[in-house]
Each structure stands twice: as structure tokens, then as C-alpha cells.
Amino acid sequence: MKVSIVIPTLNEEKNLPIVLEELKKMKCINEIIVVDGRSGDRTVDIAKKFGCKVVYDDKGKGSALRKGMNMASGGVIVNMDADCSMIPKEILLLKAGIEAGYDVCMGSRFIQGGGTEDMPLFRKIGNKFFVLLVNSFWGMNYSDLCYGYRAFRKSAIKDLDLKRNGFGIETEISIKAAKKGLKILEVPSFEKSRKYGKGNLRTFKDGWNILKTILGEFRG
């Protein structure tokens, strides 16, 4: 199965070429879609230099991912970040999950073989709390909720019917996959620290949006 990679970007001119160099070595990748949030640096020029498809979306990470996934042509669609925190070779493990028959294959930092260099204690506590809520509400056994390294069977994108524009998109994916009875697999993933620059995650603001996503899905 061919793979489409969807990468949301915002001012990642130092990190993006490192990521793309690694991705270009992988023969299973059919296309790379960079969804840019109107970067003020050379991010877009670099993406085009590497032959990526470039589209624009400045409404938030969720909106960018939805746009990229909807235009992807591969049988397997993988979402990943541009900050060098995700190990490109793990795409083979995510892809294998889809080829084995799962609809969604999620990287997890909190199962055997996974880990993180980039999550302080208070964020780990918050993630565990959100995992507990989702598992309790929908009878799941997730170990990670807010990590964006994930693969999807192309047909599952339509089934998920995603709506979130911001950082709540990963939580929405996990919940809707459970609600719709999709076949879900977690595989270990190791999250490295961002290599250059500062991320766009705002811990308390985005944590509140994740909580609102959980409660909104529970009510609706």
C-alpha cells in the first residue's frame, strides 16, 4: 500500500528539511503533503524544493490536517509533525498496522517500546487524566490520547467525519474512532525533543480545548 504523508507547518524552515531528507529515503511513500499556516520564513520554498505538494490553511492544526488528509491519494495516510520529534522509520510500523487490517494505527508514547523526551510532568498528568476520561466514557483501553503520529486507512477518513480546527483534533480522532467502531491499534512510538525553535502548543489553552472536545463528544 502506498503512503501519503500529511505535515502541518508554521515557520519550520530549520526542521523541515531534516524531516524531508529522511522521508525521501523511504520507498513506500507516494506523496508528501505540506499544509502550511502562512509561514513567514522559507518553509514553503523548502517544501517545494523537495517536491512536496503544498496547500495553505491558517485556521489551526486540526483544519490543516483535515485538508491534507482529504486530498491525500495513498491507501495509507500518515500524519506527522515537522519539528523532528517523530522518527520517520516508525512509519513502517504504522503502515504495517493498516496493512494488517486496522483502520487507525496510533503511535503511543506510553506502552512498552515507546517514550518521550518532550513532555514535562504536568503534561503527562494531564494526558493521563484525559485518557482516563475517554476510556471511561467509551469503554476503550487507550494509553495515549494527545499524540499526533497516526496512520489511517483512506476509507476511515470519511468515516471519522472530523470537525475540529485546533489541537483537539487528535482527541476527536480517538473518540470518533471508538464511537464508530473502527478497528484501532496502538503501536510504540518514541517522541524526541523539538530540534529547532519553539512549538505552537499552549499547554493550558490547548488542554482546555481538549477537555471541551471530550465533553462535547460525550454530550453529542
N, CA, C and O of each residue as an XYZ file, in Angstrom:
880
protein
N       0.838     -1.199      0.000
C       0.000      0.000      0.000
C       0.872      1.248      0.000
O       1.808      1.359      0.791
N       0.562      2.179     -0.885
C       1.306      3.430     -0.943
C       0.889      4.346      0.206
O      -0.231      4.270      0.713
N       1.811      5.203      0.597
C       1.619      6.040      1.772
C       1.629      7.516      1.385
O       2.488      7.966      0.628
N       0.659      8.262      1.916
C       0.658      9.719      1.831
C       1.007     10.268      3.209
O       0.441      9.841      4.216
N       1.937     11.211      3.250
C       2.329     11.862      4.492
C       1.714     13.262      4.528
O       1.825     14.015      3.560
N       1.073     13.607      5.632
C       0.492     14.945      5.801
C       1.225     15.634      6.940
O       1.249     15.139      8.067
N       1.828     16.791      6.634
C       2.626     17.527      7.613
C       2.119     18.964      7.715
O       2.273     19.729      6.763
N       1.521     19.351      8.836
C       1.172     20.764      9.030
C       2.423     21.553      9.420
O       3.232     21.076     10.215
N       2.584     22.750      8.871
C       3.781     23.532      9.156
C       3.449     24.985      9.480
O       2.458     25.541      9.007
N       4.301     25.573     10.295
C       4.271     27.012     10.551
C       5.671     27.427     10.994
O       6.081     27.166     12.125
N       6.389     28.071     10.093
C       7.747     28.560     10.372
C       8.681     27.442     10.836
O       9.211     27.481     11.947
N       8.870     26.456      9.976
C       9.711     25.297     10.295
C      10.868     25.157      9.309
O      11.237     24.038      8.953
N      11.450     26.277      8.858
C      12.488     26.209      7.831
C      13.739     25.454      8.265
O      14.443     24.908      7.415
N      14.037     25.405      9.566
C      15.210     24.691     10.035
C      14.934     23.201     10.225
O      15.799     22.369      9.953
N      13.740     22.867     10.686
C      13.404     21.473     10.962
C      12.941     20.705      9.729
O      13.296     19.539      9.552
N      12.155     21.349      8.881
C      11.511     20.638      7.777
C      12.490     19.940      6.841
O      12.234     18.793      6.477
N      13.594     20.558      6.428
C      14.498     19.830      5.520
C      15.086     18.565      6.135
O      15.354     17.601      5.419
N      15.288     18.556      7.441
C      15.803     17.361      8.107
C      14.783     16.234      8.012
O      15.130     15.092      7.711
N      13.513     16.570      8.272
C      12.434     15.583      8.182
C      12.285     15.067      6.755
O      12.184     13.860      6.534
N      12.273     15.977      5.794
C      12.043     15.586      4.401
C      13.198     14.759      3.844
O      12.971     13.862      3.032
N      14.413     15.037      4.256
C      15.554     14.227      3.824
C      15.353     12.765      4.210
O      15.638     11.865      3.419
N      14.865     12.533      5.420
C      14.627     11.164      5.882
C      13.454     10.522      5.155
O      13.511      9.348      4.790
N      12.393     11.291      4.946
C      11.212     10.744      4.278
C      11.518     10.360      2.836
O      10.989      9.371      2.329
N      12.359     11.130      2.183
C      12.674     10.858      0.782
C      13.435      9.545      0.595
O      13.501      9.020     -0.517
N      14.003      9.017      1.669
C      14.729      7.740      1.599
C      13.783      6.543      1.641
O      14.198      5.413      1.381
N      12.527      6.783      1.964
C      11.587      5.687      2.180
C      10.777      5.415      0.918
O       9.996      6.258      0.476
N      10.967      4.241      0.348
C      10.365      3.919     -0.945
C       8.852      3.740     -0.885
O       8.176      3.823     -1.910
N       8.326      3.498      0.296
C       6.886      3.254      0.405
C       6.067      4.535      0.309
O       4.847      4.467      0.155
N       6.699      5.694      0.393
C       5.968      6.959      0.427
C       5.646      7.425     -0.985
O       6.537      7.599     -1.817
N       4.360      7.624     -1.241
C       3.872      8.019     -2.553
C       3.844      9.534     -2.720
O       4.132     10.045     -3.802
N       3.501     10.249     -1.663
C       3.419     11.710     -1.740
C       3.571     12.304     -0.345
O       3.265     11.666      0.662
N       4.050     13.532     -0.316
C       4.143     14.294      0.931
C       3.373     15.585      0.741
O       3.666     16.369     -0.162
N       2.392     15.798      1.592
C       1.558     16.997      1.518
C       1.906     17.890      2.696
O       1.736     17.498      3.851
N       2.385     19.071      2.411
C       2.680     20.063      3.445
C       1.537     21.063      3.468
O       1.248     21.714      2.464
N       0.894     21.179      4.614
C      -0.204     22.137      4.774
C       0.325     23.279      5.628
O       0.498     23.135      6.838
N       0.577     24.397      4.995
C       1.266     25.492      5.658
C       0.310     26.559      6.176
O      -0.652     26.935      5.506
N       0.597     27.038      7.384
C      -0.242     28.040      8.021
C       0.207     29.466      7.749
O       0.138     30.318      8.635
N       0.670     29.737      6.523
C       1.154     31.056      6.098
C       2.448     31.410      6.830
O       2.526     32.430      7.516
N       3.445     30.567      6.679
C       4.743     30.792      7.320
C       5.392     32.071      6.805
O       5.240     32.455      5.645
N       6.125     32.718      7.717
C       6.838     33.928      7.349
C       8.293     33.684      7.003
O       9.038     34.634      6.761
N       8.710     32.426      6.976
C      10.094     32.088      6.646
C      10.127     31.288      5.335
O       9.238     31.439      4.496
N      11.136     30.449      5.160
C      11.328     29.730      3.905
C      10.711     28.322      3.916
O      11.067     27.486      3.085
N       9.809     28.065      4.833
C       9.208     26.730      4.939
C       8.611     26.260      3.617
O       8.873     25.138      3.186
N       7.823     27.094      2.981
C       7.145     26.698      1.738
C       8.152     26.465      0.620
O       8.026     25.497     -0.130
N       9.149     27.337      0.496
C      10.176     27.156     -0.541
C      10.896     25.822     -0.364
O      11.173     25.128     -1.343
N      11.195     25.467      0.875
C      11.872     24.202      1.151
C      10.979     23.026      0.785
O      11.446     22.063      0.176
N       9.701     23.090      1.148
C       8.774     22.007      0.823
C       8.684     21.798     -0.688
O       8.682     20.661     -1.162
N       8.611     22.882     -1.434
C       8.528     22.779     -2.892
C       9.828     22.242     -3.473
O       9.801     21.476     -4.436
N      10.955     22.626     -2.910
C      12.253     22.139     -3.369
C      12.339     20.620     -3.265
O      12.959     19.969     -4.106
N      11.706     20.052     -2.217
C      11.720     18.603     -2.020
C      10.605     17.898     -2.792
O      10.444     16.683     -2.675
N       9.842     18.642     -3.571
C       8.796     18.032     -4.380
C       7.496     17.757     -3.655
O       6.674     16.978     -4.136
N       7.296     18.376     -2.519
C       6.054     18.181     -1.763
C       4.894     18.931     -2.424
O       5.095     19.953     -3.079
N       3.707     18.417     -2.244
C       2.517     19.180     -2.581
C       2.278     20.183     -1.452
O       2.287     19.804     -0.281
N       2.067     21.441     -1.784
C       1.882     22.476     -0.775
C       0.501     23.100     -0.913
O       0.114     23.557     -1.988
N      -0.232     23.111      0.191
C      -1.503     23.822      0.269
C      -1.459     24.689      1.530
O      -0.581     24.534      2.378
N      -2.416     25.594      1.631
C      -2.387     26.550      2.732
C      -3.647     26.438      3.587
O      -4.752     26.237      3.082
N      -3.445     26.574      4.882
C      -4.564     26.603      5.828
C      -4.070     27.236      7.117
O      -3.146     26.720      7.745
N      -4.668     28.339      7.514
C      -4.217     29.038      8.723
C      -5.275     29.064      9.822
O      -5.271     29.948     10.679
N      -6.188     28.080      9.790
C      -7.251     28.028     10.795
C      -6.877     27.212     12.026
O      -7.603     27.230     13.020
N      -5.745     26.492     11.976
C      -5.329     25.667     13.108
C      -4.853     24.306     12.658
O      -5.045     23.917     11.506
N      -4.224     23.577     13.584
C      -3.661     22.271     13.245
C      -4.722     21.297     12.756
O      -4.509     20.580     11.778
N      -5.861     21.271     13.432
C      -6.916     20.341     13.036
C      -7.413     20.605     11.633
O      -7.585     19.676     10.845
N      -7.647     21.871     11.317
C      -8.107     22.236      9.979
C      -7.070     21.871      8.927
O      -7.417     21.390      7.849
N      -5.797     22.100      9.242
C      -4.721     21.755      8.307
C      -4.670     20.249      8.056
O      -4.542     19.814      6.912
N      -4.768     19.457      9.116
C      -4.732     18.003      8.951
C      -5.932     17.509      8.153
O      -5.790     16.635      7.298
N      -7.100     18.057      8.422
C      -8.293     17.636      7.683
C      -8.136     17.925      6.190
O      -8.480     17.093      5.350
N      -7.616     19.103      5.869
C      -7.423     19.447      4.460
C      -6.425     18.506      3.807
O      -6.658     18.020      2.701
N      -5.315     18.248      4.485
C      -4.310     17.361      3.915
C      -4.794     15.937      3.749
O      -4.538     15.310      2.720
N      -5.496     15.413      4.756
C      -5.985     14.038      4.677
C      -7.034     13.877      3.579
O      -7.074     12.849      2.904
N      -7.870     14.874      3.402
C      -8.927     14.777      2.395
C      -8.371     14.792      0.968
O      -8.987     14.234      0.059
N      -7.215     15.424      0.767
C      -6.657     15.462     -0.585
C      -5.637     14.355     -0.838
O      -5.168     14.199     -1.966
N      -5.288     13.588      0.188
C      -4.284     12.540      0.044
C      -4.789     11.404     -0.846
O      -5.969     11.056     -0.814
N      -3.881     10.831     -1.640
C      -4.265      9.777     -2.588
C      -3.807      8.387     -2.160
O      -4.258      7.397     -2.735
N      -2.926      8.284     -1.169
C      -2.407      6.987     -0.756
C      -3.438      6.133     -0.041
O      -4.398      6.649      0.530
N      -3.234      4.831     -0.075
C      -4.122      3.925      0.649
C      -3.924      4.019      2.146
O      -4.823      3.697      2.923
N      -2.732      4.466      2.553
C      -2.411      4.721      3.955
C      -2.047      6.198      4.078
O      -1.220      6.704      3.319
N      -2.663      6.881      5.028
C      -2.405      8.299      5.250
C      -1.787      8.452      6.633
O      -2.363      8.012      7.628
N      -0.620      9.073      6.694
C       0.104      9.240      7.957
C       0.231     10.722      8.284
O       0.696     11.509      7.459
N      -0.180     11.095      9.480
C       0.020     12.454      9.985
C       1.288     12.498     10.826
O       1.507     11.633     11.673
N       2.122     13.505     10.590
C       3.308     13.668     11.427
C       3.664     15.147     11.524
O       3.223     15.955     10.707
N       4.467     15.493     12.529
C       4.873     16.876     12.755
C       6.160     17.189     12.006
O       6.871     16.292     11.554
N       6.441     18.485     11.886
C       7.600     18.952     11.128
C       8.774     19.329     12.013
O       9.751     19.892     11.520
N       8.707     19.036     13.309
C       9.689     19.570     14.257
C      10.805     18.589     14.623
O      11.544     18.824     15.580
N      10.932     17.512     13.884
C      11.954     16.475     14.114
C      11.704     15.653     15.384
O      12.608     14.962     15.854
N      10.507     15.717     15.937
C      10.217     14.955     17.157
C       9.801     13.517     16.851
O       9.887     12.648     17.719
N       9.355     13.266     15.634
C       8.864     11.943     15.259
C       9.875     11.241     14.377
O      10.454     11.855     13.480
N      10.092      9.960     14.623
C      11.104      9.181     13.910
C      10.496      8.650     12.605
O       9.585      7.823     12.651
N      10.981      9.108     11.445
C      10.364      8.718     10.178
C      10.268      7.209      9.961
O       9.287      6.744      9.381
N      11.253      6.432     10.405
C      11.214      4.985     10.171
C      10.047      4.309     10.884
O       9.671      3.193     10.526
N       9.469      4.967     11.885
C       8.296      4.389     12.546
C       7.080      4.359     11.630
O       6.091      3.693     11.935
N       7.144      5.073     10.511
C       6.064      4.996      9.528
C       5.848      3.555      9.080
O       4.718      3.152      8.804
N       6.921      2.784      9.007
C       6.802      1.382      8.592
C       5.945      0.590      9.577
O       5.189     -0.294      9.174
N       6.063      0.904     10.866
C       5.260      0.229     11.884
C       3.805      0.675     11.800
O       2.898     -0.151     11.902
N       3.573      1.973     11.616
C       2.213      2.482     11.471
C       1.549      1.909     10.220
O       0.383      1.517     10.249
N       2.291      1.865      9.140
C       1.781      1.306      7.876
C       1.437     -0.170      8.038
O       0.425     -0.636      7.516
N       2.274     -0.899      8.757
C       2.022     -2.333      8.955
C       0.708     -2.566      9.691
O       0.002     -3.535      9.412
N       0.379     -1.688     10.623
C      -0.896     -1.814     11.334
C      -2.086     -1.714     10.408
O      -3.050     -2.469     10.541
N      -2.025     -0.777      9.461
C      -3.119     -0.640      8.493
C      -3.150     -1.850      7.556
O      -4.222     -2.371      7.247
N      -1.990     -2.289      7.111
C      -1.938     -3.444      6.211
C      -2.408     -4.716      6.899
O      -2.859     -5.651      6.238
N      -2.304     -4.756      8.218
C      -2.772     -5.926      8.973
C      -4.288     -5.934      9.140
O      -4.853     -6.910      9.634
N      -4.957     -4.841      8.728
C      -6.415     -4.833      8.767
C      -7.042     -3.786      9.670
O      -8.267     -3.708      9.766
N      -6.224     -2.982     10.330
C      -6.763     -1.942     11.208
C      -7.110     -0.689     10.404
O      -6.510     -0.413      9.365
N      -8.084      0.054     10.906
C      -8.499      1.305     10.246
C      -7.655      2.487     10.694
O      -7.361      3.386      9.906
N      -7.269      2.480     11.959
C      -6.462      3.552     12.531
C      -5.339      2.914     13.341
O      -5.582      2.033     14.165
N      -4.119      3.359     13.105
C      -2.959      2.857     13.860
C      -2.296      4.067     14.510
O      -1.806      4.960     13.819
N      -2.284      4.092     15.844
C      -1.846      5.251     16.597
C      -0.524      4.995     17.302
O      -0.362      3.979     17.977
N       0.412      5.906     17.148
C       1.624      5.831     17.934
C       1.338      6.163     19.386
O       0.572      7.082     19.675
N       1.943      5.427     20.296
C       1.764      5.679     21.726
C       3.127      5.801     22.403
O       4.033      4.997     22.182
N       3.238      6.828     23.230
C       4.472      7.048     23.987
C       4.477      6.296     25.304
O       5.480      6.296     26.017
N       3.350      5.646     25.636
C       3.177      5.090     26.981
C       2.899      3.601     26.998
O       2.284      3.096     27.937
N       3.345      2.888     25.970
C       3.347      1.426     26.006
C       4.786      0.962     25.821
O       5.658      1.742     25.436
N       5.024     -0.327     26.103
C       6.375     -0.872     26.013
C       7.001     -0.555     24.659
O       6.420     -0.855     23.616
N       8.176      0.046     24.677
C       8.868      0.422     23.444
C       8.713      1.877     23.080
O       9.474      2.400     22.266
N       7.726      2.549     23.680
C       7.519      3.968     23.424
C       8.212      4.819     24.469
O       8.831      4.301     25.399
N       8.105      6.133     24.309
C       8.715      7.040     25.274
C       8.683      8.465     24.763
O       8.249      8.721     23.640
N       9.139      9.387     25.581
C       9.157     10.796     25.183
C      10.279     11.546     25.882
O      10.583     11.298     27.049
N      10.887     12.466     25.148
C      11.858     13.397     25.706
C      11.240     14.780     25.880
O      11.903     15.698     26.363
N       9.982     14.934     25.495
C       9.429     16.271     25.310
C       8.114     16.487     26.049
O       7.251     17.218     25.565
N       7.948     15.861     27.214
C       6.704     16.049     27.944
C       6.996     16.215     29.429
O       7.351     15.245     30.098
N       6.853     17.437     29.958
C       7.059     17.640     31.397
C       5.985     16.927     32.204
O       4.963     16.504     31.663
N       6.227     16.799     33.507
C       5.351     16.012     34.369
C       3.901     16.487     34.327
O       2.985     15.665     34.279
N       3.679     17.807     34.344
C       2.289     18.284     34.398
C       1.534     17.952     33.113
O       0.318     17.762     33.149
N       2.232     17.880     31.980
C       1.572     17.463     30.745
C       1.302     15.962     30.744
O       0.292     15.516     30.199
N       2.196     15.178     31.351
C       1.942     13.737     31.473
C       0.708     13.486     32.328
O      -0.113     12.624     32.015
N       0.586     14.251     33.413
C      -0.576     14.106     34.294
C      -1.859     14.471     33.543
O      -2.872     13.778     33.644
N      -1.796     15.578     32.785
C      -2.961     15.987     32.008
C      -3.352     14.947     30.985
O      -4.535     14.648     30.820
N      -2.365     14.389     30.291
C      -2.645     13.363     29.292
C      -3.286     12.135     29.938
O      -4.240     11.575     29.398
N      -2.765     11.717     31.091
C      -3.330     10.554     31.783
C      -4.778     10.811     32.192
O      -5.625      9.922     32.105
N      -5.054     12.041     32.639
C      -6.421     12.396     33.031
C      -7.364     12.310     31.832
O      -8.457     11.752     31.932
N      -6.936     12.865     30.700
C      -7.786     12.825     29.510
C      -7.976     11.395     29.015
O      -9.071     11.032     28.584
N      -6.928     10.584     29.072
C      -7.039      9.176     28.691
C      -8.054      8.464     29.568
O      -8.879      7.694     29.075
N      -7.994      8.721     30.881
C      -8.929      8.098     31.815
C     -10.370      8.470     31.477
O     -11.254      7.614     31.501
N     -10.609      9.742     31.162
C     -11.963     10.175     30.810
C     -12.465      9.449     29.566
O     -13.564      8.894     29.561
N     -11.654      9.458     28.517
C     -12.075      8.842     27.250
C     -12.285      7.341     27.422
O     -13.271      6.794     26.928
N     -11.377      6.678     28.110
C     -11.535      5.239     28.332
C     -12.793      4.929     29.141
O     -13.479      3.941     28.882
N     -13.087      5.782     30.122
C     -14.274      5.571     30.956
C     -15.557      5.817     30.183
O     -16.513      5.051     30.301
N     -15.581      6.881     29.394
C     -16.794      7.251     28.656
C     -17.113      6.288     27.528
O     -18.282      6.003     27.268
N     -16.071      5.773     26.842
C     -16.309      4.980     25.635
C     -15.789      3.551     25.738
O     -15.736      2.847     24.729
N     -15.411      3.111     26.915
C     -15.031      1.723     27.115
C     -13.799      1.302     26.334
O     -13.710      0.163     25.875
N     -12.839      2.223     26.181
C     -11.627      1.922     25.436
C     -10.470      1.598     26.388
O     -10.622      1.627     27.609
N      -9.331      1.293     25.804
C      -8.144      0.986     26.592
C      -6.933      1.734     26.026
O      -5.841      1.180     25.907
N      -7.155      3.007     25.680
C      -6.068      3.816     25.139
C      -4.989      4.039     26.197
O      -5.271      4.072     27.395
N      -3.746      4.191     25.730
C      -2.660      4.557     26.635
C      -2.181      5.987     26.381
O      -1.522      6.582     27.233
N      -2.512      6.536     25.214
C      -2.080      7.877     24.824
C      -3.225      8.528     24.062
O      -3.974      7.849     23.360
N      -3.361      9.829     24.198
C      -4.508     10.496     23.582
C      -4.111     11.687     22.730
O      -4.760     11.950     21.717
N      -3.081     12.409     23.100
C      -2.784     13.710     22.504
C      -1.572     13.686     21.579
O      -0.986     14.732     21.300
N      -1.196     12.521     21.108
C      -0.027     12.373     20.239
C      -0.493     12.254     18.796
O      -1.446     11.534     18.501
N       0.188     12.969     17.894
C      -0.325     13.078     16.536
C       0.281     12.159     15.500
O      -0.043     12.287     14.319
N       1.159     11.225     15.893
C       1.776     10.325     14.927
C       0.832      9.155     14.691
O       0.794      8.211     15.480
N       0.067      9.219     13.597
C      -1.002      8.250     13.380
C      -1.153      7.925     11.905
O      -0.880      8.759     11.042
N      -1.587      6.709     11.627
C      -1.867      6.276     10.255
C      -3.335      5.885     10.139
O      -3.956      5.430     11.099
N      -3.875      6.076      8.932
C      -5.288      5.828      8.679
C      -5.462      5.081      7.360
O      -4.770      5.356      6.380
N      -6.385      4.142      7.352
C      -6.857      3.613      6.077
C      -7.634      4.737      5.388
O      -8.408      5.439      6.040
N      -7.441      4.913      4.100
C      -8.054      6.046      3.403
C      -9.567      6.106      3.617
O     -10.127      7.189      3.790
N     -10.226      4.952      3.606
C     -11.684      4.933      3.775
C     -12.121      5.401      5.160
O     -13.263      5.827      5.338
N     -11.211      5.326      6.153
C     -11.565      5.712      7.514
C     -11.690      7.223      7.669
O     -12.362      7.693      8.587
N     -11.052      7.994      6.783
C     -11.105      9.457      6.890
C     -12.545      9.942      6.761
O     -12.984     10.796      7.531
N     -13.272      9.408      5.805
C     -14.676      9.792      5.631
C     -15.515      9.326      6.814
O     -16.406     10.046      7.266
N     -15.238      8.132      7.314
C     -15.991      7.606      8.456
C     -15.822      8.483      9.698
O     -16.766      8.652     10.470
N     -14.636      9.036      9.890
C     -14.366      9.829     11.092
C     -15.103     11.164     11.070
O     -15.488     11.668     12.125
N     -15.306     11.740      9.896
C     -16.058     12.995      9.758
C     -15.563     14.043     10.764
O     -16.325     14.532     11.598
N     -14.290     14.371     10.667
C     -13.653     15.260     11.644
C     -14.076     16.713     11.452
O     -14.327     17.162     10.334
N     -14.150     17.441     12.577
C     -14.634     18.823     12.553
C     -13.696     19.815     13.237
O     -13.739     21.006     12.927
N     -12.855     19.357     14.155
C     -12.065     20.265     14.986
C     -10.995     20.987     14.176
O     -10.370     20.410     13.286
N     -10.797     22.263     14.505
C      -9.796     23.064     13.821
C      -8.461     23.139     14.567
O      -7.421     23.361     13.946
N      -8.477     22.959     15.876
C      -7.283     23.187     16.679
C      -6.604     21.917     17.137
O      -6.696     20.874     16.490
N      -5.906     22.022     18.289
C      -5.132     20.898     18.802
C      -6.013     19.778     19.360
O      -5.490     18.725     19.725
N      -7.313     19.968     19.437
C      -8.203     18.901     19.878
C      -8.423     17.829     18.837
O      -9.160     16.875     19.086
N      -7.802     17.959     17.673
C      -8.051     17.021     16.572
C      -7.659     15.593     16.930
O      -8.374     14.658     16.568
N      -6.539     15.398     17.635
C      -6.122     14.035     17.986
C      -7.130     13.380     18.920
O      -7.445     12.199     18.782
N      -7.632     14.167     19.876
C      -8.646     13.645     20.796
C      -9.927     13.309     20.050
O     -10.545     12.276     20.307
N     -10.330     14.176     19.127
C     -11.529     13.912     18.329
C     -11.366     12.625     17.526
O     -12.303     11.834     17.429
N     -10.197     12.412     16.956
C      -9.945     11.181     16.196
C     -10.120      9.954     17.088
O     -10.796      8.997     16.711
N      -9.507      9.988     18.270
C      -9.581      8.837     19.177
C     -11.020      8.540     19.586
O     -11.438      7.382     19.620
N     -11.766      9.586     19.893
C     -13.151      9.403     20.343
C     -14.037      8.907     19.203
O     -14.792      7.951     19.377
N     -13.951      9.540     18.058
C     -14.835      9.156     16.953
C     -14.497      7.766     16.422
O     -15.388      7.029     16.000
N     -13.220      7.406     16.442
C     -12.858      6.046     16.038
C     -13.517      5.025     16.961
O     -13.971      3.971     16.514
N     -13.566      5.348     18.253
C     -14.224      4.461     19.221
C     -15.733      4.445     19.011
O     -16.347      3.378     18.991
N     -16.329      5.615     18.855
C     -17.786      5.708     18.698
C     -18.288      5.012     17.441
O     -19.387      4.459     17.427
N     -17.485      5.040     16.395
C     -17.906      4.476     15.121
C     -17.477      3.015     14.944
O     -17.730      2.408     13.903
N     -16.825      2.460     15.972
C     -16.466      1.049     15.935
C     -15.359      0.706     14.957
O     -15.312     -0.417     14.455
N     -14.475      1.637     14.676
C     -13.356      1.343     13.785
C     -12.342      0.436     14.481
O     -12.257      0.409     15.708
N     -11.589     -0.292     13.694
C     -10.549     -1.167     14.241
C      -9.308     -0.314     14.530
O      -8.741      0.303     13.628
N      -8.899     -0.292     15.802
C      -7.855      0.616     16.258
C      -6.703     -0.172     16.862
O      -6.909     -1.130     17.608
N      -5.496      0.245     16.529
C      -4.296     -0.379     17.094
C      -3.363      0.715     17.604
O      -3.177      1.734     16.938
N      -2.780      0.509     18.779
C      -1.701      1.359     19.267
C      -0.375      0.631     19.090
O      -0.264     -0.560     19.381
N       0.629      1.360     18.609
C       1.975      0.801     18.468
C       2.947      1.749     19.179
O       2.675      2.946     19.279
N       4.073      1.231     19.672
C       5.004      2.101     20.403
C       5.654      3.142     19.496
O       5.987      2.868     18.343
N       5.827      4.346     20.048
C       6.491      5.425     19.327
C       7.328      6.221     20.320
O       6.912      6.450     21.456
N       8.500      6.636     19.884
C       9.357      7.443     20.747
C       9.390      8.881     20.241
O       9.781      9.145     19.104
N       8.976      9.802     21.103
C       8.934     11.223     20.765
C      10.222     11.909     21.220
O      10.537     11.940     22.410
N      10.958     12.455     20.258
C      12.165     13.204     20.570
C      11.818     14.666     20.859
O      10.707     15.114     20.573
N      12.758     15.391     21.417
C      12.566     16.821     21.635
C      12.584     17.547     20.292
O      13.272     17.134     19.358
N      11.822     18.625     20.212
C      11.884     19.511     19.044
C      13.334     19.938     18.832
O      14.036     20.260     19.790
N      13.781     19.940     17.573
C      15.192     20.239     17.300
C      15.462     21.754     17.320
O      16.360     22.214     18.025
N      14.692     22.516     16.555
C      14.893     23.960     16.480
C      13.581     24.695     16.756
O      12.502     24.221     16.403
N      13.696     25.868     17.398
C      12.531     26.718     17.579
C      11.616     26.278     18.707
O      11.903     25.335     19.443
N      10.509     26.992     18.817
C       9.501     26.712     19.835
C       8.222     26.216     19.173
O       7.845     26.671     18.093
N       7.565     25.279     19.840
C       6.326     24.730     19.314
C       5.151     25.676     19.493
O       5.238     26.674     20.210
N       4.044     25.342     18.823
C       2.844     26.170     18.880
C       1.837     25.693     19.926
O       0.791     26.313     20.115
N       2.161     24.581     20.611
C       1.268     24.084     21.657
C       1.271     25.028     22.854
O       2.330     25.428     23.338
N       0.077     25.380     23.327
C      -0.087     26.200     24.524
C      -0.781     25.330     25.564
O      -1.980     25.069     25.471
N      -0.016     24.885     26.551
C      -0.431     23.793     27.423
C      -1.826     23.974     28.007
O      -2.675     23.097     27.849
N      -2.076     25.082     28.672
C      -3.343     25.231     29.382
C      -4.495     25.578     28.433
O      -5.605     25.071     28.588
N      -4.227     26.439     27.455
C      -5.263     26.777     26.479
C      -5.670     25.547     25.679
O      -6.857     25.263     25.516
N      -4.672     24.819     25.182
C      -4.985     23.648     24.373
C      -5.509     22.496     25.223
O      -6.308     21.690     24.746
N      -5.059     22.408     26.496
C      -5.625     21.417     27.402
C      -7.114     21.655     27.631
O      -7.901     20.710     27.683
N      -7.490     22.914     27.765
C      -8.909     23.268     27.929
C      -9.696     22.881     26.676
O     -10.817     22.382     26.778
N      -9.112     23.109     25.490
C      -9.798     22.739     24.249
C      -9.962     21.229     24.138
O     -10.972     20.750     23.621
N      -8.973     20.474     24.621
C      -9.090     19.014     24.611
C     -10.219     18.564     25.531
O     -11.005     17.686     25.176
N     -10.297     19.173     26.721
C     -11.375     18.827     27.652
C     -12.733     19.157     27.046
O     -13.673     18.371     27.166
N     -12.843     20.312     26.398
C     -14.104     20.684     25.745
C     -14.456     19.700     24.628
O     -15.629     19.394     24.413
N     -13.450     19.213     23.928
C     -13.690     18.216     22.884
C     -14.272     16.939     23.485
O     -15.241     16.390     22.961
N     -13.685     16.472     24.577
C     -14.169     15.243     25.231
C     -15.602     15.413     25.706
O     -16.454     14.566     25.439
N     -15.868     16.510     26.412
C     -17.213     16.722     26.946
C     -18.234     16.958     25.836
O     -19.379     16.515     25.928
N     -17.809     17.659     24.788
C     -18.722     17.889     23.660
C     -19.100     16.603     22.959
O     -20.259     16.411     22.593
N     -18.127     15.715     22.768
C     -18.425     14.430     22.132
C     -19.277     13.556     23.038
O     -20.121     12.799     22.559
N     -19.061     13.656     24.343
C     -19.856     12.854     25.292
C     -21.314     13.309     25.292
O     -22.226     12.484     25.342
N     -21.527     14.600     25.237
C     -22.905     15.121     25.214
C     -23.591     14.883     23.866
O     -24.806     14.702     23.788
N     -22.767     14.889     22.800
C     -23.378     14.824     21.469
C     -23.302     13.484     20.806
O     -23.785     13.321     19.685
